[in-house]
Amino acid sequence: NVGAIHGRILTAWSGAALVGPTTLTMMRSRSEMQAIQALSEAIPEHQFEAAFGAKKDMLTQLAEAKTVTISRLMDLHPVGMVDPTPHLYDTTCFSICGMLGMAAAANLLVRPLPLPQ
């Protein structure tokens, strides 16, 4: 039984090593893009175009090219605007907690194999 258990564990670890970081990176990128979109909505079109040389319609492409960043958008906002950078990992951390909870529940469901008679 040790070989079968090892095979399953190694398969699960390999899947977790590939899926986990990829999922977390995608979630963080999505949070960053949402913050960029929210910040850009508060900036007038003419000010955005003067700062980045493109219209807001190109926001996604500008953000992917790192032309538009949260820090550059914060420079265009008035003093007192809350910087969303410290909260970019909130969704990611909550998701990690959920995954750890599911892993703990799965571990609690593990039972010994019945003895052969």
C-alpha positions in Angstrom: 0.0 0.0 0.0 3.0 2.3 0.5 3.6 2.6 -3.2 0.0 3.5 -4.0 -0.1 6.1 -1.2 3.2 7.6 -2.3 2.0 7.8 -5.9 -1.1 9.7 -4.9 0.7 12.1 -2.6 3.3 12.9 -5.3 0.5 13.5 -7.8 -1.3 15.8 -5.5 1.9 17.7 -4.6 2.8 18.1 -8.2 -0.7 19.4 -9.0 -0.6 21.8 -6.0 2.9 23.0 -7.0 1.6 23.9 -10.5 -2.0 25.1 -9.8 -1.4 27.0 -6.5 1.1 29.6 -7.5 -0.5 30.1 -10.9 -3.9 30.7 -9.3 -2.6 33.1 -6.7 -0.7 35.1 -9.3 -3.8 35.4 -11.5 -5.8 36.6 -8.5 -3.2 39.2 -7.6 -3.1 40.4 -11.2 -6.9 40.7 -11.2 -6.9 42.7 -8.0 -4.2 45.0 -9.4 -6.2 45.6 -12.6 -9.4 46.3 -10.6 -7.5 48.9 -8.5 -6.0 50.5 -11.7 -9.5 50.7 -13.3 -11.0 52.2 -10.1 -8.2 54.8 -9.9 -8.4 55.7 -13.6 -12.2 56.3 -13.4 -11.6 59.2 -11.0 -9.1 60.9 -13.3 -10.4 63.2 -16.0 -9.9 62.0 -19.6 -7.7 64.9 -20.7 -5.4 64.5 -17.6 -5.1 60.8 -18.3 -4.3 61.4 -21.9 -1.7 64.0 -21.1 0.1 61.8 -18.6 0.1 58.5 -20.5 -0.3 59.6 -24.2 -3.3 57.4 -24.8 -7.0 57.4 -24.0 -8.6 55.4 -21.2 -9.9 52.9 -23.8 -6.3 51.6 -24.0 -6.1 51.1 -20.2 -5.8 47.3 -20.3 -3.0 47.4 -22.8 -1.2 50.2 -20.9 -1.5 48.3 -17.7 -0.1 45.1 -19.2 2.8 47.0 -20.6 3.3 48.6 -17.2 2.9 52.1 -18.6 0.0 52.7 -16.3 0.7 51.6 -12.7 -1.0 52.3 -9.4 1.8 54.5 -8.2 1.6 56.6 -11.4 -2.1 56.9 -11.1 -1.8 57.9 -7.5 0.5 60.8 -8.6 -2.5 62.2 -10.6 -5.0 62.0 -7.7 -5.5 64.7 -5.1 -3.9 64.4 -1.7 -5.9 62.3 0.6 -6.8 59.6 -1.9 -6.4 56.1 -0.4 -3.7 54.0 -2.0 -5.1 50.5 -2.8 -1.6 48.9 -2.9 -1.7 47.5 0.7 -5.0 45.7 -0.1 -4.0 44.0 -3.3 -3.4 40.7 -1.6 -6.6 40.7 0.5 -8.5 38.4 -1.9 -5.5 36.2 -2.5 -4.9 35.7 1.3 -8.6 35.0 1.9 -8.4 32.4 -0.9 -5.3 30.8 0.6 -7.2 30.6 3.9 -10.1 28.9 2.2 -7.7 26.4 0.5 -6.0 25.6 3.8 -9.5 25.0 5.4 -10.4 22.6 2.6 -7.1 20.8 3.0 -7.6 20.5 6.8 -11.1 19.1 6.2 -9.7 16.6 3.7 -7.1 15.5 6.2 -9.8 15.0 8.8 -11.7 12.7 6.4 -8.7 10.4 6.0 -9.4 7.0 7.8 -7.3 3.9 8.2 -7.8 1.1 5.7 -9.8 -1.9 6.9 -7.6 -4.8 7.9 -7.8 -7.8 5.6 -9.5 -10.8 7.1 
